[in-house]
Amino acid sequence: MAGLDFEAKSKMKSNSLKSQVTMLMILGLVMFIVISLVLYLSKSAVKKQSQQNIKKTQDSAAEIQPIKEFAAKCLDKLAKDALVLIGRQGGYIYSSQGGTLVDYQETDEGLFFVGHEGMKVAYNIQPPKFAIPPYASDVPDYPWKTFPYRTAGSSAEIFEGFFGIINIPPLNSSEGPNSIQSQIESFIDSNIAGCIDSSIFEKQGLKIQMQQPKTSAIIGSGNIAVSTSMPISISNPATNEYAELEDFSATLDIGLRGIYFFAKDIMENDIRDIRFNMSSVKNNKGSLRIKVIKDAFSSDDLAIITDDQSLINGKPYEYIFARKNRAPALYYIKKNEMEFPHNFEIKQDTLLKNYELKAEDPDEDSYRFTITPELPKVLNIPQIKFKVEVSDGQHSDYQIITVNRIE
């Protein structure tokens, strides 16, 4: 009887253990199903959210397109405005306009610029301010003492020398300060925020934030490529959409490089050769031509270079610069010391020994000669110094002829 009870108890204990194992297996299966379901739902939600985000980006792209086009048009306009200012102001844009050159005062006209059609046209050619031997910058030794002869005893005439300095800015930033390249970049950076009127788009419910721009200009052989990096953040609070813009670019078909070197070549010839005629049609080259406005300010001239193949707003591009008046150069009078008896009446033909007075003017100005004291003059003192002068009305050159009395 006791054996039966033990067997029954063992059987009951085994059944209980099997029941617990079964319960644990069922519980584990349930937990596995629950975890799998949670992971599936989470993955599905992430995928759905990602699809919604993509849709929002695509939807906002259509809304920001007008802003992108507006900014690109602003860049194109400002690049053209910069080129017009550079062309009309002798290669410079002043700081008040967004450039790099200090502003000139109105009282500076005739010193640093010539006024023309409301613009301050900088001098690109000025008189020599220092001496480079054997040349001189000051009369009466200007341009050199025995001009146009190499020496007092030679007869060959030389017309190339040092007749001025060039003040055109460098083309690229790598060549020096206030370059045309850096001025274009500075002008765009200074004015683009004002050009992009965000209030137009803010009235449509958009919020726009613009960061500091950085412009790069490349002056090529036949065009100018301008690119501006300016991060713009655009958000729509009503739809909770957000987008960003950053890079804008424009290309202008203006042959600025060719115009620049054409102008520089004209200037170099003008300061090197006193007989060079800036306004001659022989200087024209292809689509490039030059004309000179004489005496635009006092005796100072303006030169206008036009490129018929480079158009801005339908008009040929112009580069205008000022040329400051320079002194004419009197030919060297070789017989500059002589003797006459007491009470001799000195006349021009005796003073000059029938020498014909000659001169050259680097600005193609007309000139006249004067001799002081006036002739005829009676020699009744031991010595008289005559000043032979050539003048264009603003500047002059002179030489001294000394007459001694024979005792």
C-alpha positions in Angstrom: 0.0 0.0 0.0 2.9 2.3 0.9 4.5 1.5 -2.5 1.4 2.5 -4.4 1.3 5.8 -2.5 4.9 6.6 -3.4 4.3 5.8 -7.1 1.3 8.0 -7.2 3.1 10.9 -5.6 6.0 10.5 -8.0 3.6 10.5 -11.0 1.8 13.6 -9.7 5.2 15.4 -9.2 6.3 14.6 -12.7 3.0 15.9 -14.2 3.4 19.1 -12.2 6.9 19.6 -13.6 5.7 19.1 -17.1 3.0 21.6 -16.6 5.5 24.3 -15.4 7.8 23.7 -18.4 4.8 24.0 -20.7 3.7 27.2 -19.1 7.2 28.7 -19.4 7.3 27.8 -23.1 3.9 29.4 -23.7 5.0 32.5 -21.8 8.3 32.7 -23.9 6.4 32.4 -27.1 4.0 35.1 -26.1 6.9 37.4 -25.2 8.6 36.7 -28.5 5.4 37.5 -30.4 5.0 40.7 -28.4 8.6 41.9 -29.0 8.4 41.0 -32.7 5.2 43.0 -33.0 6.7 46.0 -31.3 9.8 45.9 -33.5 7.6 45.7 -36.6 5.4 48.5 -35.6 8.4 50.7 -34.8 10.1 50.0 -38.1 6.9 50.7 -39.9 6.5 54.0 -38.1 10.1 55.1 -39.0 9.6 54.1 -42.6 6.4 56.0 -42.7 8.0 59.1 -41.1 10.9 58.9 -43.6 8.5 58.9 -46.5 6.6 61.9 -45.0 9.9 63.8 -44.6 10.9 63.1 -48.2 7.5 64.4 -49.3 8.0 67.5 -47.3 11.4 68.1 -48.9 9.9 67.6 -52.4 6.9 69.9 -51.6 9.2 72.7 -50.2 11.5 72.5 -53.3 8.6 73.8 -55.4 8.0 76.7 -52.9 11.7 77.8 -52.7 12.2 77.9 -56.5 11.0 81.5 -56.8 13.4 82.6 -54.1 16.3 80.8 -55.8 15.5 82.5 -59.1 15.1 85.9 -57.4 18.6 85.5 -55.7 20.2 84.4 -59.0 18.7 87.5 -60.8 20.0 89.7 -58.0 23.5 88.3 -58.5 23.4 88.9 -62.2 22.2 92.5 -61.8 24.8 93.3 -59.2 27.6 91.8 -61.3 26.5 94.1 -64.2 26.2 97.1 -61.9 29.7 96.5 -60.6 31.1 96.3 -64.2 29.3 99.5 -65.2 30.7 101.4 -62.2 34.2 100.1 -62.9 33.9 101.1 -66.5 32.6 104.6 -65.8 35.0 105.5 -62.9 38.4 104.6 -64.3 38.5 101.1 -62.9 37.3 101.9 -59.3 34.3 101.4 -57.1 34.2 103.7 -54.1 33.6 102.5 -50.5 30.2 104.2 -50.3 29.1 102.2 -53.3 30.4 98.9 -51.8 33.9 99.0 -53.3 37.3 99.1 -51.8 38.6 102.6 -52.8 38.2 105.5 -50.3 35.6 108.1 -51.4 36.8 111.3 -53.0 35.4 114.6 -51.9 33.9 117.0 -54.4 36.8 119.4 -53.7 39.2 116.6 -55.0 38.1 117.1 -58.6 41.2 117.9 -60.6 43.4 116.2 -58.0 42.1 112.6 -58.1 39.2 112.5 -60.6 37.2 114.3 -63.3 33.4 114.5 -63.0 31.5 113.0 -65.9 27.8 112.3 -66.1 27.5 112.1 -62.3 30.5 109.8 -61.9 34.0 110.5 -60.5 36.3 109.2 -63.2 39.7 108.5 -61.7 43.0 109.6 -63.3 44.7 106.6 -64.9 47.5 108.8 -66.4 49.2 111.4 -64.3 52.4 113.5 -64.8 55.7 112.0 -63.6 56.1 112.7 -59.9 59.7 111.5 -59.5 62.8 111.3 -61.6 64.1 108.1 -63.2 67.6 109.0 -64.5 68.4 110.1 -67.1 64.8 111.5 -67.2 63.5 114.4 -65.1 60.1 115.2 -63.7 60.5 118.9 -63.2 61.1 121.7 -65.7 63.4 123.0 -67.1 65.1 119.6 -67.2 61.9 117.7 -68.1 61.7 115.3 -69.8 65.5 115.3 -70.1 67.9 118.3 -70.4 68.8 117.9 -74.1 65.4 116.7 -75.3 64.9 115.4 -78.0 68.7 114.8 -78.4 70.5 112.2 -76.5 73.3 114.7 -75.8 74.0 118.4 -76.5 76.2 117.5 -79.4 74.1 114.8 -81.1 71.6 115.5 -83.8 69.5 112.3 -83.8 66.0 112.9 -82.3 64.5 110.6 -79.7 60.9 110.8 -78.6 60.6 107.9 -76.3 61.2 108.5 -72.6 59.3 109.0 -69.3 56.3 111.2 -69.7 53.9 110.1 -67.0 52.8 107.4 -64.6 49.9 104.9 -64.9 47.3 104.6 -62.1 45.1 101.9 -63.4 44.2 99.3 -60.8 45.5 95.7 -61.1 43.1 93.3 -62.8 43.4 90.4 -60.3 43.7 90.3 -56.5 47.0 88.4 -56.8 48.6 91.5 -58.5 47.9 94.1 -55.8 45.3 95.9 -53.7 42.1 97.5 -55.0 42.1 95.1 -57.9 39.1 95.0 -60.3 38.5 91.5 -59.2 38.3 92.3 -55.5 36.2 95.4 -56.2 33.6 93.3 -58.0 33.5 90.8 -55.2 33.3 93.5 -52.5 30.5 95.3 -54.4 28.3 92.2 -54.6 28.9 91.2 -51.0 28.0 94.7 -49.8 24.8 95.0 -51.9 23.3 91.5 -52.3 21.4 91.4 -49.0 19.7 94.7 -50.0 18.9 93.4 -53.4 17.1 90.2 -52.1 14.0 91.7 -50.6 12.8 89.0 -48.3 9.7 91.0 -47.3 8.1 89.9 -50.6 8.2 86.2 -49.5 7.6 86.9 -45.8 4.2 88.3 -46.8 3.4 84.8 -48.1 4.0 83.3 -44.7 7.7 82.3 -45.2 10.5 83.1 -42.8 13.9 83.8 -44.4 17.3 84.1 -42.7 20.4 85.1 -44.7 24.0 84.7 -43.6 27.1 86.7 -44.6 27.8 86.3 -48.3 31.2 85.5 -49.9 31.6 86.2 -53.6 34.3 85.0 -56.0 34.8 86.5 -59.5 36.9 85.0 -62.2 37.8 87.3 -65.1 38.2 85.0 -68.1 39.3 85.7 -71.6 35.8 86.3 -72.9 33.5 86.4 -69.9 33.3 87.0 -66.2 32.1 84.1 -63.9 30.7 85.2 -60.6 29.6 82.9 -57.8 28.3 83.8 -54.3 28.1 81.5 -51.3 25.3 82.8 -49.0 23.4 80.4 -46.9 19.6 81.2 -46.9 17.3 79.4 -44.5 13.6 79.2 -45.5 10.8 77.9 -43.2 7.1 77.7 -43.4 5.5 77.8 -39.9 2.1 76.8 -41.3 3.3 73.6 -42.8 6.4 73.0 -40.6 8.5 72.8 -43.8 12.1 73.8 -44.0 14.7 74.3 -46.8 18.1 75.8 -47.4 19.8 77.6 -50.3 23.5 78.5 -50.5 25.3 78.8 -53.8 24.4 81.1 -56.7 26.2 81.9 -59.9 26.1 84.1 -63.0 28.2 84.5 -66.1 28.5 87.7 -68.1 29.7 87.7 -71.7 31.9 90.8 -71.2 35.4 90.8 -72.5 36.8 92.7 -69.6 40.2 91.2 -69.8 40.7 92.2 -73.4 39.4 95.7 -72.7 41.7 96.1 -69.7 44.9 95.1 -71.6 43.8 97.2 -74.6 43.5 100.2 -72.2 46.7 99.5 -70.5 48.6 99.2 -73.8 47.2 102.6 -74.8 48.4 104.1 -71.5 51.8 102.6 -71.7 52.3 104.0 -75.2 51.1 107.4 -74.1 53.5 107.8 -71.2 56.4 106.3 -73.2 56.2 108.1 -76.6 55.6 111.9 -76.5 54.4 111.8 -80.1 51.8 109.0 -79.5 48.3 110.3 -80.5 45.8 108.6 -78.2 42.8 109.6 -80.3 44.2 108.2 -83.6 41.9 105.6 -85.3 45.1 103.6 -85.8 44.8 102.6 -82.2 41.5 100.8 -82.7 41.7 97.0 -82.6 38.9 94.7 -83.7 35.7 95.6 -81.8 37.7 97.9 -79.5 37.9 101.6 -80.3 38.9 104.8 -78.4 38.0 108.4 -78.5 39.2 111.4 -76.4 37.2 114.2 -74.9 39.6 117.1 -74.7 39.6 119.5 -71.8 36.9 117.7 -69.9 38.1 119.5 -66.7 40.4 122.4 -67.2 43.0 121.0 -69.5 42.5 117.4 -68.4 41.1 114.9 -70.9 38.8 111.9 -70.8 39.4 108.7 -72.8 36.5 106.4 -73.6 37.2 102.9 -74.8 34.2 101.0 -76.3 33.8 97.3 -77.0 31.1 96.8 -79.5 31.0 93.0 -78.9 30.5 93.3 -75.1 27.0 94.4 -74.3 25.4 95.3 -70.9 21.7 96.0 -71.0 21.9 96.1 -74.8 24.6 98.8 -74.9 28.3 98.4 -75.8 30.5 98.3 -72.7 32.6 101.4 -72.0 35.8 101.9 -70.0 36.4 105.6 -69.2 39.5 107.0 -67.6 40.9 110.5 -67.0 44.3 111.8 -68.2 45.8 114.7 -66.3 47.5 117.4 -68.3 51.2 117.3 -68.7 53.7 119.9 -69.7 54.9 120.3 -73.3 58.6 119.7 -73.9 60.7 122.4 -75.5 63.4 121.3 -78.0 66.9 121.9 -76.6 68.4 125.2 -77.8 72.0 124.3 -78.4 73.3 127.9 -78.7 72.2 129.1 -75.3 75.0 131.5 -74.4 76.3 134.3 -76.6 78.0 137.8 -76.6 77.1 141.1 -78.2 78.6 144.6 -78.0 77.3 147.4 -75.8 74.0 148.9 -76.9 73.4 146.1 -79.4 69.8 145.7 -80.3 68.9 142.1 -79.7 66.1 140.7 -81.9 64.6 137.2 -82.1 66.6 136.2 -85.1 69.9 137.2 -83.5 69.0 135.6 -80.2 68.0 132.3 -81.7 70.5 132.5 -84.6 67.5 131.8 -86.9 66.8 128.6 -84.9 63.1 127.6 -85.3 61.5 127.0 -81.9 60.0 123.5 -81.6 58.2 121.5 -79.0 56.1 118.4 -78.4 53.0 118.0 -76.2 52.2 114.5 -74.7 48.5 115.3 -74.6 48.2 116.5 -78.2 47.5 120.1 -77.0 48.2 123.2 -78.9 50.9 125.4 -77.5 52.6 128.8 -78.0 56.1 130.2 -77.4 57.0 133.4 -75.4 60.3 135.1 -74.8 60.9 137.3 -71.8 62.0 140.0 -71.5 60.3 141.0 -74.8 62.3 141.6 -77.9 63.9 143.7 -79.3 66.0 144.5 -76.3 69.0 146.9 -76.1 72.1 145.4 -74.4 73.1 148.1 -71.9 73.9 146.0 -68.9 76.6 143.3 -68.5 74.3 140.4 -68.9 70.7 139.6 -69.8 69.0 136.2 -69.3 66.2 135.5 -71.7 63.6 132.9 -70.8 62.3 131.0 -73.8 59.0 129.3 -72.8 56.5 126.9 -74.3 53.0 126.7 -72.7 49.8 124.8 -73.4 47.8 127.2 -71.2 48.2 125.2 -68.0 51.8 123.8 -67.9 55.0 125.0 -69.5 58.6 124.2 -70.1 61.4 126.7 -70.6 65.1 127.2 -71.2 67.4 130.1 -70.5 69.6 131.9 -73.1 72.3 134.0 -71.6 73.6 137.1 -73.4 76.8 138.7 -72.2 78.1 142.2 -73.1 81.4 142.4 -74.8 83.6 145.1 -73.0 
